[in-house]
């Protein structure tokens, strides 16, 4: 039996609320469920973050 990367089952995805960095130069973001603060600062550049929705793999 041959194994290759094309035989994998698709990873389930869902619409997920995230915090995204508001700085244009920073790619920082985090899932809302993983944030401990009501309005977090970016962990990479300390800028403000804004809520948005992204389609991401499901995390259990």
HUBEL-V351929 format. One line per field, one symbol per residue. ss: DSSP state (A for helix, B for strand, O for the rest). phi: phi as a letter, one per 30 degrees, with the letter a starting at -180 (. if undefined). psi: psi as a letter, one per 20 degrees, with the letter a starting at -180 (. if undefined). Layout:
ss = ???
phi = ???
psi = ???
This chain:
ss = OOOOAAAOOOOOBBBBBBBBBOOOOOOOBBBAAAOOOOOOBOOOOOOBBBBBBBBBBOOO
phi = .ccbddcdddddbadbdbccdddddccdaadedccccdbdcddcbiddbbdacbcbddcc
psi = pqprhijqqqppqqppprpqpiphipjprqphijpiqhnqqpigijrqqqqrpqoqqpp.
